[in-house]
Amino acid sequence: MQPTLINARYCAALPTFNARGCSVHTVIEARNGKEGLQLFKPADIDLVITDIIMPEMEGLEVLRKLRTRQMPPVKIIAISGGGKQSAADNLKMAKFLGAAKVLAKPFSNEVLISAINELLPGVSK
């Protein structure tokens, strides 16, 4: 079975990720955090990638909701470029709320691919 990732809003690096031959991942894209939570099915999702600043529901709220309803916890990569708070503050809070990895924007495609491979070992080419 292919690992499935939910990507809440941040998709710029994923087409490159798929184009590099790492097609063992199925990606479900959500336009915002609210839609990401609606698409989330614990048995089908191996990794969630979420931006912190999003419309309708921000990434920190997504993290809180996933942690209160999901057992066992899904692996999460949180991404931030800042906002009202600095990226470092947002990512520190994301880590506190259970994100397995945090990435500060901007970052390279290789950094995202490495984070995905680290959290889902043995499934990428």
C-alpha positions in Angstrom: 0.0 0.0 0.0 1.3 3.5 -0.9 1.8 5.9 2.0 -0.6 8.8 1.8 0.2 12.4 2.6 -2.3 15.2 3.3 -0.8 18.5 2.2 -2.7 21.4 3.6 -2.1 24.3 1.2 1.7 24.0 0.8 2.2 22.2 -2.5 5.1 24.1 -4.3 7.7 21.4 -3.7 5.5 18.3 -4.1 5.3 18.3 -7.9 9.1 18.2 -7.9 9.0 15.5 -5.3 6.8 13.4 -7.5 8.8 14.2 -10.6 12.0 12.9 -9.0 10.7 9.3 -9.1 9.3 9.2 -5.6 5.9 8.1 -6.9 5.3 5.7 -4.0 3.5 8.6 -2.2 -0.1 9.4 -2.9 -0.8 13.1 -2.2 -4.2 14.4 -1.1 -4.2 18.2 -1.4 -6.4 20.5 0.7 -6.9 24.2 0.1 -6.8 25.0 3.8 -6.7 23.5 7.3 -10.5 23.0 7.5 -10.6 21.1 4.3 -7.5 19.1 5.4 -9.3 18.0 8.5 -12.4 17.0 6.5 -10.2 14.8 4.2 -8.3 13.3 7.1 -9.0 9.6 7.7 -6.6 8.1 10.3 -6.4 4.6 8.6 -5.5 6.1 5.2 -3.1 8.9 6.1 0.6 8.4 7.0 1.8 12.0 7.0 0.3 15.5 7.2 2.1 18.5 5.8 0.6 21.7 7.0 1.4 25.4 6.6 0.9 27.4 9.8 -0.7 30.4 8.2 -3.8 29.4 6.2 -7.3 30.7 5.6 -10.4 29.3 7.4 -8.3 27.3 10.0 -4.6 27.9 10.7 -2.1 25.1 11.0 -1.7 25.3 14.8 -5.5 24.7 15.1 -5.2 21.7 12.7 -2.4 20.3 15.0 -4.6 20.8 18.1 -7.5 19.1 16.5 -5.5 16.2 15.1 -3.9 15.6 18.5 -7.2 15.5 20.3 -8.9 13.1 18.0 -6.2 10.9 16.5 -4.8 7.8 18.1 -2.1 6.7 17.4 -0.7 10.1 16.4 -0.1 10.8 12.7 3.2 12.2 11.7 3.1 15.9 10.9 5.5 18.3 9.1 4.6 21.9 9.9 5.8 24.8 7.7 6.0 28.5 8.4 7.4 31.7 7.0 6.1 33.8 9.8 3.1 36.0 10.1 2.0 38.0 13.2 4.6 35.9 15.0 8.0 34.9 13.7 8.4 31.7 11.8 10.6 30.5 14.7 7.8 31.1 17.3 5.2 29.4 15.1 7.4 26.4 14.5 8.3 26.2 18.2 4.5 26.0 19.0 4.0 23.5 16.3 6.7 21.3 17.8 5.1 21.7 21.2 1.7 20.6 19.7 3.3 17.4 18.3 4.7 18.2 14.8 7.4 15.6 14.1 9.3 18.0 11.8 9.2 21.7 11.3 10.5 23.6 8.3 11.1 27.4 8.1 10.4 29.0 4.7 12.1 29.3 2.3 13.5 25.8 2.0 14.6 23.7 -0.9 12.8 20.7 -2.4 15.6 18.5 -1.1 14.9 19.6 2.5 11.2 18.7 2.1 12.0 15.4 0.5 14.5 14.6 3.2 12.0 15.3 5.9 9.4 13.1 4.2 11.9 10.3 3.8 13.0 10.6 7.4 9.4 10.3 8.7 8.4 7.6 6.2 11.6 5.5 6.0 11.9 2.7 3.5 9.1 3.8 1.2 10.9 6.2 -1.2 13.2 5.3 -4.0 
